Amino acid sequence: MSDIQRVFTPSQPLEPGARYGILSGFEPGTRTLEAGFQIAPPFKPLPVDIVFEKDVAVTLRDGVTIYVDLFRPAGAVRVPVIVAWSPYGKGQGTSASVMGIFGMVGLDNGVVSGLAKFEGPDPAYWCAQGYAICNPDIRGVVDSEGDSVVWDRQEGRDCYDLIEWLGVQDWCTGKVAMSGTSYLAVSQWFTAAEQPPHLAAINPWEGVSDVYRDLVMRGGIPDTGFAEQLQNNSYWGKGRREDILAEAERHPLVNELWENKIPQFEKIDVPAYVVASYSNTLHTAGTFRAWRRMASEDKWLRVHNSQEWPDYYDAANTEDLRRFFDRFLKGEDNGWERTPRVRYSLLDLQGGDRVDVPADRFPPADVTPVKYYLDGLSRGMATEGPAVGATADYAVGAGPDLVSFVTRFAQETVLIGYPKAHLWVEAEGADDMDLFLLVQKLDAYGTPLQAFTVPNHNARVHDITEHGASILRYKGADGRLRVSMRHLDEKLSTEDIPAHTFDRVEKLSPGEIVDVEIDLLPVGLTFHPGEQLRLVVSSRSLLGTMMPGNRAYTTPHGGRHIVHTGGDRASYLQLPVKPV
């Protein structure tokens, strides 16, 4: 990739404050943390003696030195090691910011020891199970040299070098794995694609897998509020950090810069235990995309019904992960291969969720795509298309700024898989449209059903999720598309999942009516007799921001949006229906 496409901005050193933890200072050396050691009162005491090597220097292939913290069980001769790769400071586990996030979602800080990297595996647990943990400060972060980058193949090469260094240490068995959520999941796609010889298994627990399509330009729409938060509140260091906001503004179409930020899925062949959810508007599409496209023959998928942090630190889920790692890092014959290749959840949204439903694939083989045709006259949806053409429209920026279509299920209905919309649309008074779609579940009386994904249900969480913080409250499956970016990628599109090239702009002419295909996040929903499904089409984000405090997106395109239905312009919502 030409470096001229990359943009960098000065970073700032990590100094005492919200993101500074007890172990954030630079203090190379080795000591033993004895069983019962507690780094601070809120955190879990250590169950075993742990050898703690702090700020160990590791030199990468281009001469850049990074620093890592190592935790390994005392007295053990050789153990496998798990890497937690991210730009979040390796000493940040006790910081006010991390403790605040746990508080926001309703997690007790006592579920971890404070030695864990944010979103990463806890040394207290894993060392007691005969594993070491490696927490790196990656390139450009804290005291590590170089300039930091945002999710690209450079990180894969850097982590390759770290894994190969770890694999030959005299305390290591030569088996290295990776684990963690969010950023720590994304880095695993890139690292595994580099195929480091000592990498024995990965455990990506929800993460984007295409920076353009998942982070900065989902649907071709420059909604960069979370990217701004990530860039400005991470990558603290002494050099420079990549300015992904400037890159998105300078390069709004897919080019070499953005291609470099897509892992080479076809090269990921290591055993993988992938964890996903339907509800994370940042991670869901990317996690399922990586699951579909990675080449690993030994891969397992679990789709949970909550949010990544409570799910990752749940004791039963940690034990489940240990069985996977014991099989592929320790060679234990523990029956892991009998674990269903897919375990998915079905959301009820009224307290009757089903979890760990076994299947051989996702979606299950008996799922059938069913087209529900929109009717602009009745505002209903049915499996038979209306013979008479009609329209439904709204004015951008004027209430209600949306149109919707509803269908009622007469019998028990299960949706599991990938929904999509095929719409015929027109922009009156504009040459482009930003379309935001939402599939909602309604009860028998038409009330939208929602569910918090986190244990915290207090008034503050109600407030912040009312019009945003979409990863904390599930309101339905959403999708989006800028109509001028509608060109389909013929190689990657399937009957169930449309994929767009995002490499060209095709503006609308006055009176032009075009058909567009829009992918929505995968679903697992149960509908009881009488309950309803509503498709909403709007010019604004119906879920709001991903996290509290993110900058909200406002479309620059005005005019009137017209959805055509019936006749020779039969718009429809395709739903994945499973026999009951």
Stockholm file with secondary structure:
# STOCKHOLM 1.0

chainA/1-580         MSDIQRVFTPSQPLEPGARYGILSGFEPGTRTLEAGFQIAPPFKPLPVDIVFEKDVAVTLRDGVTIYVDLFRPAGAVRVPVIVAWSPYGKGQGTSASVMGIFGMVGLDNGVVSGLAKFEGPDPAYWCAQGYAICNPDIRGVVDSEGDSVVWDRQEGRDCYDLIEWLGVQDWCTGKVAMSGTSYLAVSQWFTAAEQPPHLAAINPWEGVSDVYRDLVMRGGIPDTGFAEQLQNNSYWGKGRREDILAEAERHPLVNELWENKIPQFEKIDVPAYVVASYSNTLHTAGTFRAWRRMASEDKWLRVHNSQEWPDYYDAANTEDLRRFFDRFLKGEDNGWERTPRVRYSLLDLQGGDRVDVPADRFPPADVTPVKYYLDGLSRGMATEGPAVGATADYAVGAGPDLVSFVTRFAQETVLIGYPKAHLWVEAEGADDMDLFLLVQKLDAYGTPLQAFTVPNHNARVHDITEHGASILRYKGADGRLRVSMRHLDEKLSTEDIPAHTFDRVEKLSPGEIVDVEIDLLPVGLTFHPGEQLRLVVSSRSLLGTMMPGNRAYTTPHGGRHIVHTGGDRASYLQLPVKPV
#=GR chainA/1-580 SS CCGGGCCEEECCCCCSSTTCCTTCSCCCEEEEECTTCCSSTTSCCCSSCEEEEEEEEEECTTSCEEEEEEEEETTCSCEEEEECCCSSCTTGGGSHHHHHHHHHHTCCGGGSCSCSCTTSCCHHHHHHTTCEEEEEECTTSTTCCSCBCSSSHHHHHHHHHHHHHHHTSTTEEEEEEEEEETHHHHHHHHHHHTCCTTEEEEEEESCCSCIIIIIICGGGCCCCHHHHHHHHTSCCSSSEEECHHHHHHHCCSCCHHHHTTSCCGGGCCSCEEEEEESSCTTTHHHHHHHHHHCCCSSEEEEEESSCHHHHHTCHHHHHHHHHHHHHHHSCCCSSGGGSCSEEEEEBCSSSCCEEEEEESSSSCTTCEEEEEEECTTTCBEESSCCSSCEEEEEETTSTTCEEEEEEECSSCEEEEECCEEEEEEEEESCSCCEEEEEEEEECTTSCBCCEESSSCCSHHHHHHHSSSCTTTEECCEEEEEEGGGCCBCTTTCCSSCCCBCCCCCCCCCTTCEEEEEEECCCEEEEECTTCEEEEEEESSCSSCCSSTTCCCCCCSCCSEEEEEESTTSCCEEEEEEECC
#=GC SS_cons         CCGGGCCEEECCCCCSSTTCCTTCSCCCEEEEECTTCCSSTTSCCCSSCEEEEEEEEEECTTSCEEEEEEEEETTCSCEEEEECCCSSCTTGGGSHHHHHHHHHHTCCGGGSCSCSCTTSCCHHHHHHTTCEEEEEECTTSTTCCSCBCSSSHHHHHHHHHHHHHHHTSTTEEEEEEEEEETHHHHHHHHHHHTCCTTEEEEEEESCCSCIIIIIICGGGCCCCHHHHHHHHTSCCSSSEEECHHHHHHHCCSCCHHHHTTSCCGGGCCSCEEEEEESSCTTTHHHHHHHHHHCCCSSEEEEEESSCHHHHHTCHHHHHHHHHHHHHHHSCCCSSGGGSCSEEEEEBCSSSCCEEEEEESSSSCTTCEEEEEEECTTTCBEESSCCSSCEEEEEETTSTTCEEEEEEECSSCEEEEECCEEEEEEEEESCSCCEEEEEEEEECTTSCBCCEESSSCCSHHHHHHHSSSCTTTEECCEEEEEEGGGCCBCTTTCCSSCCCBCCCCCCCCCTTCEEEEEEECCCEEEEECTTCEEEEEEESSCSSCCSSTTCCCCCCSCCSEEEEEESTTSCCEEEEEEECC
//
